[in-house]
Amino acid sequence: MTPYIAFGFLFHAPSMRVLLHRRAPNAAVYPDRWSFFGGKAEAEDAGDPIATWRRELREELGITVEAARIQPLRDYASSEGVYRYVFF
C-alpha cells in the first residue's frame, strides 16, 4: 500500500463556519497550532482516502460522516514524499 494521509475540516454551510483542532502545546508535531482532523492510512481503509478520513473522524470526534457528503479539496505529494488528501 502506498502511504498517504487523509485529513480535513468540517464545514457548516448555513453559518459558514469550520471546525478545526487546536493542537496541544506539548504535541510532538506542530504544537499549539490549528490543525485539520485526520491521519495516516491503515490496512482497514483498503487504500481509500475517503475511508481513511471517515475512520479518523470516528476515532477523533466520535462522528460518522456519510461518504457522499465528503468533498475533496486538494491532493498533492508533500515535500517528505507522502501523498496527502484534503477533504471537507
Secondary structure by P-SEA (a helix, b strand, c coil): cccccbbbbbbbccccbbbbbbccccccccccccccccccccccccccaaaaaaaaaaaaccbbbbcccccccccccccccbbbbbcc
